[in-house]
Amino acid sequence: MQQNDKWMWWGIAGLISSGFVLSSLVLRDTALSFKAMERTVVVKGLAEHEVQADTVIWPLVYRDADNDLNKLVSRVERKNQAVKAFLTLNGFSDQEISFVAPSVTDKLAQEYSSQDNGFRYVAKSGMTVYTKSPDKVKNALKALGELAKQGIAITENYDNRIEYMFTGLNEIKPEMVQSATKEAREVALKFAKDSDSILGKIKQANQGQFSIRDRDSNTPEIKIVRVVTSVEYYLSD
């Protein structure tokens, strides 16, 4: 009886051991199949679009100086009126024009400053144009000589430079994303062909960030909109 029990337990152990072996084989085959399904390729697609700026911020800033503060303030007020008249003549509405708060510096009140051309007081004033009509700015720039004839020299530097903007990004986004995704798929198809593989479905995709930059330094009113899309595809034999 004991001998029979012994052989019975040996048989059970053998069955269990065989089960573990079979399970291991099944798991290994499943893992290999899953790994084969996970073959992927990551590609990128680029889309660029040239657009015209649709919004302009134009600071018209000038400086003036005098030893008599009252005379300086009166002259600044007259110049502001002249600048406003110039802008109105060139088609800008009151809603597009805002005055820049004038600032006056007393050179003698500054410990380490010297007087500009012998003048004690220096004023900075002007106005800012915010418009959705870039063409009006373009035409007005050509006529700035009229202000110069009135003794008003508009200064342009880094702080007072004209800013051209494009605000219609949402309107062109879908088309650009579609174009970038199409280019990415073409790259993936070529990769699959070169590697003797079959291109499968998309595993994941990343639209990427849109960027807007000047086309070149001479035409800041012309912008280049750019987006790079990253797409991961499945591959199979």
C-alpha positions as CSV (number, residue, x, y, z in Angstrom):
1,M,0.0,0.0,0.0
2,Q,2.8,2.3,0.9
3,Q,4.6,1.5,-2.4
4,N,1.5,2.4,-4.4
5,D,1.2,5.7,-2.5
6,K,4.8,6.5,-3.3
7,W,4.3,5.9,-7.0
8,M,1.1,8.0,-6.9
9,W,2.9,11.0,-5.4
10,W,5.7,10.6,-7.9
11,G,3.1,10.7,-10.7
12,I,1.4,13.8,-9.3
13,A,4.8,15.5,-9.0
14,G,5.6,14.6,-12.6
15,L,2.3,16.1,-13.8
16,I,2.9,19.3,-11.8
17,S,6.4,19.5,-13.2
18,S,5.1,19.0,-16.8
19,G,2.5,21.7,-16.2
20,F,5.2,24.2,-15.2
21,V,7.2,23.3,-18.3
22,L,4.2,23.7,-20.6
23,S,3.2,27.0,-18.9
24,S,6.7,28.3,-19.3
25,L,6.7,27.4,-23.0
26,V,3.3,29.1,-23.5
27,L,4.4,32.2,-21.7
28,R,7.6,32.3,-23.7
29,D,5.8,32.0,-27.0
30,T,3.3,34.6,-25.9
31,A,6.1,37.0,-24.8
32,L,7.8,36.5,-28.2
33,S,4.6,37.2,-30.1
34,F,3.9,40.3,-28.0
35,K,7.5,41.5,-28.6
36,A,7.1,40.9,-32.3
37,M,3.9,43.0,-32.3
38,E,5.7,45.8,-30.5
39,R,8.1,46.6,-33.3
40,T,7.7,50.2,-34.1
41,V,9.3,53.1,-35.9
42,V,9.2,56.8,-34.9
43,V,9.1,59.4,-37.7
44,K,8.7,63.1,-37.9
45,G,6.8,65.3,-40.4
46,L,7.4,69.0,-41.0
47,A,4.9,71.6,-42.2
48,E,5.8,75.2,-43.0
49,H,3.5,78.0,-44.1
50,E,4.3,81.5,-45.2
51,V,1.9,84.1,-44.0
52,Q,1.5,87.9,-43.8
53,A,1.4,89.6,-40.4
54,D,-2.2,90.7,-39.6
55,T,-1.5,92.9,-36.6
56,V,1.1,95.7,-36.0
57,I,2.2,97.5,-32.9
58,W,4.0,100.7,-33.9
59,P,5.6,103.0,-31.2
60,L,6.1,106.5,-32.5
61,V,8.5,107.9,-29.9
62,Y,10.6,111.1,-30.0
63,R,12.9,113.0,-27.6
64,D,13.2,116.8,-27.0
65,A,15.3,118.9,-24.7
66,D,15.4,122.4,-23.3
67,N,16.6,124.4,-20.3
68,D,13.2,125.9,-19.8
69,L,10.8,123.2,-18.4
70,N,7.6,125.1,-19.3
71,K,8.8,125.7,-22.9
72,L,9.7,122.0,-23.2
73,V,6.3,120.8,-21.9
74,S,4.5,123.2,-24.3
75,R,6.5,122.0,-27.2
76,V,5.9,118.3,-26.4
77,E,2.2,119.0,-26.3
78,R,2.3,120.6,-29.8
79,K,4.4,117.8,-31.2
80,N,2.0,115.2,-29.8
81,Q,-0.8,117.0,-31.6
82,A,1.2,117.0,-34.8
83,V,1.9,113.3,-34.5
84,K,-1.8,112.6,-33.9
85,A,-2.8,114.7,-37.0
86,F,-0.2,112.8,-39.1
87,L,-1.7,109.5,-38.0
88,T,-5.2,110.6,-38.6
89,L,-4.3,111.8,-42.1
90,N,-2.9,108.4,-42.8
91,G,-6.1,106.7,-42.0
92,F,-5.7,105.6,-38.4
93,S,-8.7,105.9,-36.1
94,D,-8.8,107.1,-32.5
95,Q,-9.3,103.5,-31.4
96,E,-6.0,102.5,-33.0
97,I,-4.0,105.3,-31.3
98,S,-2.9,105.6,-27.7
99,F,-0.8,108.3,-26.2
100,V,2.5,107.4,-24.4
101,A,2.8,109.1,-21.1
102,P,5.5,111.7,-21.4
103,S,8.5,111.5,-19.2
104,V,10.9,114.4,-18.3
105,T,14.4,113.9,-16.9
106,D,16.3,116.6,-15.0
107,K,19.9,116.0,-15.8
108,L,21.1,118.1,-12.9
109,A,19.2,115.9,-10.5
110,Q,21.2,112.9,-11.6
111,E,24.5,112.5,-9.9
112,Y,26.4,110.8,-12.7
113,S,24.6,112.2,-15.7
114,S,25.8,114.9,-18.1
115,Q,23.5,117.4,-19.9
116,D,22.4,116.5,-23.4
117,N,23.9,119.2,-25.7
118,G,23.9,121.6,-22.8
119,F,20.1,121.2,-22.1
120,R,19.0,120.5,-18.5
121,Y,15.6,118.9,-19.2
122,V,15.1,115.9,-21.6
123,A,11.6,114.8,-22.5
124,K,10.4,111.5,-24.1
125,S,6.9,111.3,-25.5
126,G,4.9,110.0,-28.5
127,M,2.1,107.5,-29.1
128,T,1.5,103.9,-30.0
129,V,-0.5,102.5,-32.9
130,Y,-2.2,99.1,-32.6
131,T,-3.8,98.2,-35.8
132,K,-5.1,95.2,-37.8
133,S,-4.2,97.0,-41.0
134,P,-0.5,96.5,-41.7
135,D,-0.8,98.3,-45.1
136,K,-1.7,101.5,-43.3
137,V,1.5,101.3,-41.3
138,K,3.5,100.5,-44.4
139,N,2.2,103.7,-46.2
140,A,2.6,105.9,-43.1
141,L,6.3,104.8,-42.8
142,K,6.9,106.1,-46.2
143,A,5.6,109.5,-45.2
144,L,7.5,110.0,-41.9
145,G,9.5,112.7,-43.6
146,E,6.5,115.0,-43.0
147,L,7.1,114.8,-39.3
148,A,10.8,115.4,-39.7
149,K,10.0,118.6,-41.5
150,Q,8.1,119.7,-38.3
151,G,11.1,119.0,-36.1
152,I,9.9,115.6,-34.9
153,A,12.4,112.8,-35.2
154,I,10.8,109.4,-34.5
155,T,13.4,107.2,-32.9
156,E,13.6,103.5,-33.5
157,N,15.6,101.2,-31.3
158,Y,15.2,97.8,-29.6
159,D,12.7,99.2,-27.1
160,N,10.7,101.1,-29.7
161,R,10.8,98.8,-32.7
162,I,7.7,98.0,-34.8
163,E,6.3,94.6,-33.9
164,Y,4.5,92.6,-36.6
165,M,2.3,89.7,-35.4
166,F,0.3,86.9,-37.0
167,T,-2.9,86.0,-35.0
168,G,-4.6,83.6,-37.4
169,L,-2.8,80.5,-36.2
170,N,-6.0,78.6,-35.2
171,E,-7.4,79.0,-38.8
172,I,-4.4,77.2,-40.4
173,K,-3.6,74.7,-37.6
174,P,-5.7,71.8,-38.9
175,E,-4.3,72.0,-42.5
176,M,-0.7,72.2,-41.2
177,V,-1.1,69.2,-38.8
178,Q,-2.6,67.2,-41.6
179,S,0.3,68.1,-43.9
180,A,2.9,67.3,-41.3
181,T,1.2,63.9,-40.5
182,K,1.1,63.1,-44.2
183,E,4.8,63.7,-44.5
184,A,5.5,61.6,-41.5
185,R,3.5,58.7,-43.0
186,E,5.5,59.0,-46.3
187,V,8.7,58.7,-44.3
188,A,7.4,55.7,-42.4
189,L,6.3,54.0,-45.6
190,K,9.7,54.4,-47.1
191,F,11.4,53.0,-43.9
192,A,9.1,50.0,-43.9
193,K,9.8,49.3,-47.6
194,D,13.6,49.6,-47.1
195,S,13.4,47.3,-44.1
196,D,11.1,44.7,-45.8
197,S,8.4,45.4,-43.2
198,I,4.7,46.3,-43.4
199,L,3.6,49.6,-41.9
200,G,0.9,49.1,-39.3
201,K,-1.4,51.5,-37.4
202,I,-0.3,54.5,-35.4
203,K,0.7,53.6,-31.8
204,Q,1.0,57.2,-30.7
205,A,1.4,60.7,-32.1
206,N,2.7,64.0,-30.8
207,Q,1.6,67.2,-32.6
208,G,4.5,69.3,-31.4
209,Q,4.7,73.1,-30.8
210,F,3.9,75.7,-33.4
211,S,6.4,78.4,-33.9
212,I,6.1,81.7,-35.7
213,R,9.2,83.6,-36.9
214,D,10.2,86.3,-39.3
215,R,11.0,85.0,-42.8
216,D,14.1,87.3,-42.8
217,S,15.4,90.4,-41.1
218,N,14.4,92.7,-44.0
219,T,10.7,91.7,-44.1
220,P,9.4,91.3,-40.6
221,E,5.9,91.5,-41.9
222,I,6.3,88.1,-43.6
223,K,6.1,85.2,-41.1
224,I,7.0,81.5,-41.3
225,V,4.7,79.2,-39.3
226,R,6.2,75.9,-38.5
227,V,5.2,72.6,-36.8
228,V,6.8,69.2,-36.4
229,T,4.7,66.2,-35.8
230,S,6.1,63.0,-34.3
231,V,4.3,59.7,-35.1
232,E,5.1,56.2,-33.9
233,Y,3.9,53.3,-36.2
234,Y,3.7,49.6,-35.7
235,L,5.8,47.4,-38.0
236,S,5.2,43.8,-39.0
237,D,6.9,41.3,-41.3
